[in-house]
């Protein structure tokens, strides 16, 4: 599942990217058109493992995000056909370190230029790619939120529109993902297994406010932090007084 673009502007940022790439639940990629992307490595809870088909396809339960996606023009089919191809490169910690070493930084230690795409592919082919994912399964899902320190945070917009609501439903369909907040600001919480959640890691995601984790931590200490997963999604406090019902499947 695509999570977010990533900002890496300094050697320290590249080190944090390497730490994130060590997480078995995540995949960091570099696109030929430019930019870094973070993916959550998990199958949707509604994907049939035997047939490879969606169990709620074309039903009321299926998010509009999925209904609108054109499988006949699927970008993922080509870009994930191999770990290095003309569209993107899947990055392991060693590949991220090599990318950092081959990049040019200015006098203030800010990123000036990364290697050309063809040169990047040459460098990466000599290094081992990411390992196999081991995401949480539905049976391993905790029934209660396990704490901010065990999660990477990604902030939601202040105003949650029907489009954001549908996207939230789609993302919560992946085991391990929560939405947490203090009642006025909200964030996705994605599980970490090797690293501890921190403002430094959160800062790699460009939409996050600098005080996001501090604000959520304050709410946790005050006993007012709210958490939602797919099972209790209907009780989320929507901005509009009469939200459209979102049918759930157990």
N, C-alpha and C positions, 0 to 999 in steps of 0.2 A: 504494500500500500504506500503510495507517495505521501510523505509527511510535509516536507518543506524544502525550500531552497536553503542553502547554507552560506554564511559569510565567513571567509577566512582571509584576513587582511594582514596578518603578522605571523612570524615564525611560531609564536605562542599559540595562535589560533590553529595552525597546522598540527601542533602537538595535541591540542584538544580534539581535533578531528581524528587523529590516530587513536585516541582513547575511545572515542565514540565508535570507531570502526572495529574495535576489539569486542564490542557488544554483539553476542550472537543473534540478537533480535533486530539488528539494524544493518543496513547496507548504505554505504556512501558511494556515489558515482560522480564522475566528471563527464559532462556532455560536450560533444564536438562543437556545438553552437555556443559554448561557453557556460560557465556556472557549475556549481556543485549541488547535488540533490540528495536528500535523506529519504530512505525507504524503511518501512516497518515490515520485517520479514515474517509474515504469518498468513495463513489461509483464513478467509472469511468463515465465520461460524456456519454459514449456509452453503458452503461448497461441499458437495458430495465427494468424498475421497475416492470412491470407486469409479464413479462415472465421470467425474470432473465437471459436473454440471451444477448449476445453481438450483437449490431446492425450493426457492421462492420466486423463480423467474416468472415475470409477467403477472405477479400477484400484487395485491394491495400492500403486502409487507415489503416488497422490494423498493429500495430507495430510488427516487427519480434519477439520482446521480448514475445509477447502474442502468436504468432504462434508457437514458439518453446516450449512453456510450456506444459507439459504432464498432462492434467487434470485427467487422469486415475491413476496418482501417486501423486495426490495433497497433499502436506504436510499440507496445511492450513485446509483441511477438518478435519483432526484428531487433529491438535494442537489448533484449535479454536472451537472444539466441546463443550468445557466447559472452564471456567476461570481458573481452576486448573486441570491439568492432567499430565500424565507421560512425556509429551514433553515440556511443558512450563507453566509458571504461569503468569497471567495478574496482573500487579501491580497497585494498587491505592496509593495515598499519604500515607495512614496509613500503608499499606503493605511495602512500601519503608522505612518508619521510623522504622518499626519492623525489617526489614532486616538489616538496619544499626546498630540497637542496638544489634542484635544477631551476628554481624560480629566481627572479631578481627582485630585491627589495631596495627601496630608496634610503636616503640618509636618515629618515625617521623610522626605519624598520617597517614601513608600510609596503604592501605588495605592489610592485610596479608592473611585472609581466611574468606570466607563466610560459613554459616552453610551447612552441607551435604544436599543433595536434599530432602531426606525423611523428615528431620527435617524442612526444609524450607516449605514443603507442609503442615506439621502440624501447623506451625506458621500461614501461610496464610489462612488456612481454618477457623481460628478463627476471621478473619478480613474481612470487607466488601471489595468487589472487585470494579473495575472501573465502573463508571456510563455509561449511554447510550451516544453514540456520537451525536453531532449536527453539522455536517460539513456544510460548505457553499454550497449552491446550485448554479446552473448556473445562475438563475435569480438574485441571491445575489452577483454575481461576480462583483467587481468594474472594470470599463473599463480602469482605470489608476492605476498604482502601488501606494499603499497607504502609502508607506514609510518604511524605514529599521527598524524603531523602532517597527513596528507592525509585524515583521517577524523573524523567526529563519532561520539562514543561513547555507547552506551546500555547501562546495566548490566543484567545478568541476575540473577535471584534466587540466593542462596547455594545453595539446594537446588533442583536441576532435576528437576521431576516429569515423568511421561510427557506431561502436557499441555504443559509448557514445551518438551519435546523435539519434540513435533509442531509447535508454533508455530515453533520454530527451523528445522525442515525447511521449513515454509511460507515463512519470510522469506528463507532462503538460496536459495530458488528465484528470487529477483529478482536479476538480474545486478548485480555490484558490491558486494554485502553480504558481510561476513565476520563470524566470531566469533573474538575474540582473548581471551587470558587468560594468567594465570601459573600455572595448574594448580589454583587454589582459587577464584579470582574470575574471572568472565567478562563480556564485553560485546560487543554488536553493534558493528561498525564500518561506518559508512555513508559513502560517498565524498563528498569535498568537491572542488570544482574552482576556486572563486574565493577561498575563505577558508582559513585555516589552522586546524586543530583546536586547541582551547584549553579550559582549565577553564571559562572564561566562557561559551563556546557550550554545552559539555556541561551547564552548570548550568541551562540553560533546560529540561532534561528532568528532571522532579521525582523520578524514581526513582534518579537518580545520586548516589553518595556524593561528598562534596567532594574526597576524595583519589583518585578513580577514575583520572584520567589520570596523576597522579604515580605511582601504583602500577604501572600498565601501562608507563609510561616507565622505571621502575626495572627492571622485568623485561626490557624491551627492551635496556637497557644491560648487563644481566647475561647476555644471550644466552639467556634462558629464556622469552621470550614465544612462546606457541603461537598459531597461526592456522589457521582452518578455513573452507572454502567448500563449496559443494554437492558438488564433486567428491571431497573427502576426508572428507565428513561422517561416514562410518561409523567412522572412527578416533577420534572425539571420546571423551575419557575420562569416560564416564558414571559417576554415583555408584553405581549398582547393578552388581554383578559380572557379571550375565548380561542385558544389555539386549536388548530385542526388536529383530530386524533391521529396518533401514529400507532397502528396496530403492531403488536409484538408477537413473536413466536417463541414458545418455550423450548 
